[in-house]
Amino acid sequence: MQSFLSGIEIIALPYERTTSYLKGTRFAPDAVIEELSKLDPFDFSLGLNPFKDTIPIINRPFDGSLTDPLILQTIGATAVNEAFMADRFPISIGGEHTVTLGPVLAARNNGSVGVVQLDAHGDLRNSYEGSKYSHACVMRRIIEMGCPTMGVGIRAICSDEAQFISENNIKIVHAKTVIDNNNWYELLNDMPQNIYLTIDMDFFDSADVTALGTPVAAGPGWDAAVAFITHLFKTKKVIGADIVELMPTIGDAPSIRMAARLAGLLTHLALH
């Protein structure tokens, strides 16, 4: 259900301040963009070349020295809004999950929007390690923006998050449900027509994606992700997306390749 777009804009957001286990997400945008330049453009699992009809515009609005989350939010929102104005589909590459706040703010300012979150963690804490802008709080801040949310693949939450989910009737789909069937797709029916998609790379099983700051076992695989994302684009108007929390290190080429393939999938679905 996508509308006409003039192209794709990849927005590099190498922000990292609150990662609490392993560090390195600020290097992910450059790693993924470099991988896209090397990637065999024909994706056998999709049966197509997602970049056949477009060369993405690369936008680097700041460098890895930025540490202020409010400035981050403003810069991210501005970059995504400029992509909207140019009729380009924005794919933001983080950085820690906090980078999602700016793009969602831009999406919300363009009308009612729901946020679909592919993630192992709830990210619904009110504060974590003294910060309300921790990567562990991003979905709580998004809900405070007035955006309905739906968490998919979740399998790691704390007791406070569980209480918040129950009290506020937050849509959460456990990883096991994602793996076992697609009966839960109907939960999308109650979401707004316009959707912003945020993909935390720890959504995937940690055996498949190892370059993570906070890995969690027993997650879905590539096929489950492709099936759901494809369904989402077919049934809703996805207006933007991001890929976050990849922690590229030497020897983790398959994880970087997975993120690049996701960018290819999003490109194809946005333009067709």
C-alpha positions as CSV (number, residue, x, y, z in Angstrom):
1,M,0.0,0.0,0.0
2,Q,2.9,2.3,-0.7
3,S,2.5,5.6,-2.6
4,F,4.8,7.0,-5.4
5,L,8.2,7.8,-4.1
6,S,11.1,9.5,-5.9
7,G,13.7,7.3,-4.2
8,I,15.4,6.1,-1.0
9,E,17.4,8.1,1.5
10,I,19.7,6.3,3.9
11,I,20.3,8.5,6.9
12,A,23.4,7.7,9.1
13,L,22.8,8.3,12.8
14,P,26.0,7.1,14.6
15,Y,24.8,8.1,18.0
16,E,25.9,6.1,21.0
17,R,25.8,7.2,24.6
18,T,23.7,4.8,26.8
19,T,24.6,1.3,25.6
20,S,25.0,-0.6,28.8
21,Y,26.6,-3.9,28.0
22,L,28.9,-3.8,24.9
23,K,29.8,-0.7,22.9
24,G,30.2,-0.1,19.2
25,T,26.8,0.8,17.7
26,R,28.1,4.2,16.5
27,F,30.2,2.3,13.9
28,A,27.2,0.6,12.4
29,P,26.1,3.3,9.9
30,D,29.4,3.3,8.1
31,A,29.7,-0.5,8.2
32,V,26.3,-1.0,6.7
33,I,26.7,1.7,4.0
34,E,30.1,0.2,3.1
35,E,28.5,-3.3,2.9
36,L,25.8,-1.9,0.6
37,S,28.5,-0.8,-1.8
38,K,30.0,-4.4,-1.8
39,L,26.7,-6.3,-1.6
40,D,25.8,-8.6,-4.6
41,P,22.7,-6.7,-5.7
42,F,20.7,-9.8,-6.5
43,D,19.2,-11.2,-3.4
44,F,18.4,-14.9,-4.0
45,S,16.0,-15.2,-1.1
46,L,13.9,-12.3,-2.5
47,G,14.4,-13.4,-6.1
48,L,15.3,-9.8,-7.2
49,N,17.8,-7.0,-7.1
50,P,16.3,-4.5,-4.6
51,F,18.5,-1.6,-6.0
52,K,17.7,-2.2,-9.7
53,D,15.7,0.9,-10.0
54,T,17.3,3.2,-7.5
55,I,20.6,4.4,-6.0
56,P,20.0,5.5,-2.5
57,I,21.0,9.0,-1.4
58,I,23.3,8.8,1.6
59,N,22.9,11.5,4.2
60,R,25.3,11.9,7.2
61,P,23.8,14.8,9.2
62,F,26.3,14.4,12.1
63,D,29.3,12.4,13.2
64,G,29.9,10.0,16.1
65,S,31.0,12.8,18.5
66,L,27.4,13.8,19.2
67,T,26.3,12.9,22.7
68,D,23.2,15.2,23.4
69,P,20.0,13.2,23.0
70,L,17.8,16.3,22.4
71,I,20.1,17.6,19.7
72,L,20.1,14.1,18.3
73,Q,16.3,14.1,18.2
74,T,16.2,17.5,16.4
75,I,18.8,16.6,13.8
76,G,17.2,13.2,13.1
77,A,13.7,14.7,12.8
78,T,15.0,17.4,10.5
79,A,16.8,14.9,8.2
80,V,13.8,12.6,8.0
81,N,11.4,15.5,7.4
82,E,13.6,16.7,4.5
83,A,13.4,13.2,3.0
84,F,9.6,13.3,3.3
85,M,9.6,16.7,1.5
86,A,11.6,15.3,-1.3
87,D,9.3,12.3,-1.6
88,R,12.1,9.9,-0.5
89,F,11.6,6.9,1.8
90,P,13.9,7.4,4.8
91,I,15.9,4.4,6.1
92,S,17.8,5.6,9.2
93,I,20.8,3.5,10.3
94,G,21.8,3.7,14.0
95,G,23.5,3.9,16.4
96,E,21.7,2.9,19.6
97,H,17.9,2.7,19.7
98,T,17.6,6.2,21.0
99,V,18.1,7.4,17.4
100,T,14.5,6.4,16.6
101,L,13.1,9.3,18.5
102,G,13.9,11.9,15.8
103,P,12.5,10.0,12.8
104,V,9.3,9.1,14.8
105,L,8.9,12.8,15.7
106,A,9.1,13.7,12.1
107,A,6.6,11.0,11.1
108,R,4.2,12.1,13.8
109,N,4.3,15.7,12.8
110,N,3.1,14.6,9.4
111,G,-0.1,13.0,10.8
112,S,-1.3,10.1,12.9
113,V,1.3,7.3,12.9
114,G,1.8,4.0,14.7
115,V,5.2,2.5,15.5
116,V,5.9,-1.2,14.9
117,Q,9.0,-2.3,16.8
118,L,11.0,-5.5,15.9
119,D,13.0,-6.1,19.0
120,A,14.1,-8.6,21.7
121,H,13.6,-5.9,24.5
122,G,10.5,-4.0,25.5
123,D,12.5,-0.7,25.7
124,L,9.6,0.6,27.9
125,R,11.5,1.6,31.0
126,N,10.7,5.1,32.3
127,S,14.4,5.7,33.1
128,Y,17.5,3.5,33.0
129,E,20.9,4.2,34.6
130,G,19.8,7.8,35.3
131,S,18.6,8.7,31.8
132,K,15.1,9.0,30.3
133,Y,16.8,8.9,26.9
134,S,18.5,5.6,27.4
135,H,18.1,3.1,24.5
136,A,16.1,1.1,27.1
137,C,13.5,3.8,27.3
138,V,12.9,4.7,23.6
139,M,9.5,3.1,23.2
140,R,8.2,4.7,26.4
141,R,9.2,8.1,25.0
142,I,7.5,7.3,21.7
143,I,4.2,6.3,23.5
144,E,4.4,9.7,25.3
145,M,4.5,11.3,21.8
146,G,1.0,9.9,21.4
147,C,2.0,7.1,19.0
148,P,0.3,3.6,19.3
149,T,3.0,0.9,19.4
150,M,3.3,-2.8,18.7
151,G,6.3,-4.7,19.9
152,V,7.2,-7.9,17.9
153,G,9.7,-10.5,19.0
154,I,9.9,-9.3,22.5
155,R,11.4,-11.7,25.1
156,A,13.3,-9.6,27.6
157,I,11.4,-7.2,29.9
158,C,11.7,-6.1,33.5
159,S,8.9,-6.2,36.1
160,D,8.2,-2.4,35.7
161,E,7.8,-2.8,32.0
162,A,5.5,-5.7,32.5
163,Q,3.3,-3.6,34.7
164,F,3.3,-0.7,32.2
165,I,2.4,-3.1,29.4
166,S,-0.6,-4.5,31.4
167,E,-1.8,-1.1,32.6
168,N,-1.7,0.5,29.2
169,N,-2.7,-2.4,27.1
170,I,0.4,-2.2,24.9
171,K,0.5,-4.7,22.0
172,I,3.3,-7.1,22.5
173,V,4.0,-10.3,20.5
174,H,6.4,-12.7,22.1
175,A,9.2,-14.2,20.1
176,K,7.8,-17.7,20.4
177,T,4.5,-16.6,18.8
178,V,6.4,-15.0,15.9
179,I,8.3,-18.2,15.3
180,D,5.3,-20.5,15.6
181,N,2.7,-18.9,13.4
182,N,1.4,-15.7,11.8
183,N,-2.0,-15.6,13.5
184,W,-1.0,-12.5,15.4
185,Y,-0.8,-10.4,12.2
186,E,-4.4,-9.4,12.9
187,L,-3.1,-7.2,15.7
188,L,-2.1,-4.7,13.0
189,N,-5.8,-4.1,12.2
190,D,-6.1,-1.7,15.2
191,M,-3.0,0.2,14.3
192,P,-3.1,3.5,12.3
193,Q,-2.8,3.3,8.6
194,N,0.5,5.1,8.6
195,I,3.3,3.1,10.2
196,Y,6.9,3.8,11.2
197,L,9.0,0.6,11.4
198,T,11.9,0.3,13.8
199,I,14.1,-2.8,13.6
200,D,16.5,-3.5,16.5
201,M,19.0,-6.1,15.2
202,D,18.6,-8.1,18.5
203,F,15.1,-9.0,17.3
204,F,17.0,-11.8,15.5
205,D,18.2,-14.9,17.3
206,S,21.7,-14.2,18.7
207,A,22.9,-17.3,16.9
208,D,22.1,-15.7,13.6
209,V,23.2,-12.1,14.4
210,T,26.2,-12.0,16.8
211,A,27.2,-8.3,16.4
212,L,25.0,-7.1,19.2
213,G,25.5,-5.0,22.3
214,T,22.7,-6.8,24.2
215,P,22.1,-10.2,22.5
216,V,19.1,-12.4,23.5
217,A,18.7,-16.0,22.5
218,A,15.6,-17.7,21.1
219,G,14.7,-15.1,18.6
220,P,13.0,-15.3,15.2
221,G,15.0,-15.8,12.0
222,W,15.3,-14.1,8.6
223,D,12.3,-15.8,7.0
224,A,9.9,-14.8,9.8
225,A,11.2,-11.2,9.6
226,V,10.8,-11.0,5.8
227,A,7.3,-12.5,5.9
228,F,6.0,-10.0,8.5
229,I,7.7,-7.0,7.0
230,T,6.3,-7.8,3.6
231,H,2.8,-8.2,5.1
232,L,3.2,-4.9,6.9
233,F,4.0,-3.0,3.7
234,K,1.1,-4.7,1.9
235,T,-1.5,-3.9,4.5
236,K,-0.3,-0.5,5.8
237,K,1.4,2.6,4.5
238,V,5.0,2.4,5.9
239,I,6.4,5.9,5.8
240,G,9.8,5.3,7.2
241,A,12.1,2.8,8.9
242,D,15.3,2.4,10.8
243,I,17.8,-0.4,11.6
244,V,19.5,0.0,15.0
245,E,21.7,-1.6,17.7
246,L,24.1,-3.4,15.3
247,M,27.5,-3.5,16.8
248,P,30.0,-4.2,14.0
249,T,33.3,-5.8,15.0
250,I,36.0,-7.7,13.2
251,G,34.7,-11.1,12.3
252,D,31.0,-10.2,12.3
253,A,30.6,-9.8,8.6
254,P,27.4,-12.0,8.5
255,S,25.7,-9.6,10.9
256,I,26.5,-6.6,8.9
257,R,25.4,-8.4,5.8
258,M,22.0,-9.1,7.5
259,A,21.5,-5.4,8.2
260,A,22.4,-4.5,4.6
261,R,19.9,-7.1,3.3
262,L,17.3,-5.6,5.5
263,A,18.0,-2.2,3.9
264,G,17.6,-3.9,0.5
265,L,14.3,-5.4,1.5
266,L,13.0,-2.1,2.8
267,T,14.1,-0.4,-0.4
268,H,12.2,-2.9,-2.6
269,L,9.0,-2.9,-0.5
270,A,9.0,0.9,-0.3
271,L,9.3,1.4,-4.1
272,H,7.0,-1.4,-5.3
